[in-house]
Amino acid sequence: MTDVLKLALPNKGRLSDPAVNLLAKAGFHLDITPERKLQAMTESGDLKIIFVRTGDIPEFVADGVADGGITGLDQVREAGVDVEEVVTLGFGSCRLMLAKPEHRDWAGIKAVDDGVRVATSFPHVTRQYFEERGIEIDLVPVSGATEITPHLGVADFVVDLVSTGSTMAANRLEPVETILESQAVFIANRSSLADEYKGERLDELGWVIDSVLEAEGNRYLMANVPREQLDNVRQLLPGLSAPTVLDLLDRDEMVAVHAVVPEDDVFGLVRALKSLDAEGILVTPIERLVP
Ligand code: AMP
């Protein structure tokens, strides 16, 4: 029987679709029935996905219920579990922040008095943050709607996730300290990593995901340029590696240049190439990039 590698993915919420899409881009297409999104197998039959709550994934991976998983780094740190953080994934970016009501004076974290009430759904990380600074807080654990607690008179500060800051602002709260920078992360169980078969598959998954992420920020650029401009073109396209230069059939005065370039540079590069009399400029997405 084929060994099966088990991965835990968020069953709903903001990390769910990006995680499934990332796996699809990495070549693992899941057979998912939207109504009963509990489990899925890949076409190859050797990768099983279990869909669970984002907050449960660190524990499931640490306990070996799953060999690996995708969740938020904030959830991993809050669970306080020992798992390998294989690769950060560039989506689900947010900050866990300490915020105060707008009207409250702020003289820095060192000036916070013992006994202040801090409401959060991240009690572990929050307690640790204040303990490291020698401040004894009165922790108010909540499971949601943290922002309302100062207005209800049950907390002096809140610790919550912030991405745009608009929810905080709408609740007349002002973030003052970053406790943790978070984003989605691919984590793995340490014993699974040590297993010959599973370890190899998890490593492979790690670098395939990495190659998809690398590719996302880059484009493949092709252009025909006058041979006499080659030195100038080389200056423009240092790129990831030296550009590939190819002769063109029956056109001695021109050469084809191919290069991997950062997506953000494409606009400027196309303009610069045109000014060097480049022709037939073609820019395409890249599916995978293994350096
Ligand atoms: P959800 O399942 O939608 O509650 O997703 C929660 C996870 O999404 C968090 O643990 C974070 O890793 C991530 N996230 C990114 N931005 C935010 C945000 N503004 N608020 C809450 N969670 C966020």
Residues whose N, C-alpha, C, O or C-beta is under 5 A from the ligand:
A	BS01	AMP	K12 G13 R14 L15 T54 G72 L73 D74 Q75 G92 S93 C94 L161 V162 S163
